[in-house]
Amino acid sequence: MQNPTTINPDEIRRYPPGDLAIWVFILAELLVFAIFFSAYAFTRMNNVELFNEFQLTLDRQAALINTIALITSSYFVVRAVLSVQEGDNQWCVKWLLAAIGMGMIFVVVKFSEFSHHFGNGINLSTNTFYMFYLSLTFFHFMHVILGMGILAAVAYKAHKGGYTPEDHIGVETGASYWHMVDLVWLILFPLIYVMR
């Protein structure tokens, strides 16, 4: 008969996964985005025609490519976590590099969108819609770049054998941040590009 105080290490799961500090940071970031999104929605209600008109100037196809890239990257990050849990740091690195590659697609596509708008003389003071569009998407863009840096640091440590199936908090921490970046885009994409 098993002693009820004995805990099988395989049955231990940390919730939330990763370091607690990253979750404090994630919640703070989500709060900031929630305030931004609320301000956008409130302002849009009072300027529906303006927002609908200038929303049509956005490149929805580029935004859809970016959505697919981020969803795919999140899948790759999940695979990286599963690989390190199985003790396979080599595959963890490969999955993380693939996720970074998807992030790079996002960065290139978004940068081309920004270049197009700025090239046409559009900036934060053009109108209320563009003020929100540029602010929100640039703020998220910077989070994608930070997330790629975090994933690169995690991949480097994994490459050096810095994680084990028993100790891989760093991988889970990086994954948690990346999923937050993906989640924010999944709200931002329909809010800015689709909803009318």
Secondary structure by P-SEA (a helix, b strand, c coil): cccccccccccccccccccaaaaaaaaaaaaaaaaaaaaaaaaaaacaaaaaaaaaaccaaaaaaaaaaaaaaaaaaaaaaaaaaaccaaaaaaaaaaaaaaaaaaaaaaaaaaaaaaaacccccccaaaaaaaaaaaaaaaaaaaaaaaaaaaaaaaaaccccccccaaaaaaaaaaaaaaaaaaaaaaaccccc
